[in-house]
């Protein structure tokens, strides 16, 4: 019964926070602007190591972000 009450309180708190315009959930690891910049650098021919150094995004994350782009056909 206490689990149900806890879940209800958490759901209510989330809905109140969303209504106030606050971000709910895990924080964004890499802003969209940085990812777009990384895509631009990749299109210009930079290596993943160069892109990682310029953006601060780890190479493993760059692999993931740039492979999503290839799968979508974008």
Helices and strands as residue ranges (DSSP letters): H 2-19, H 32-43, H 48-55, H 59-72
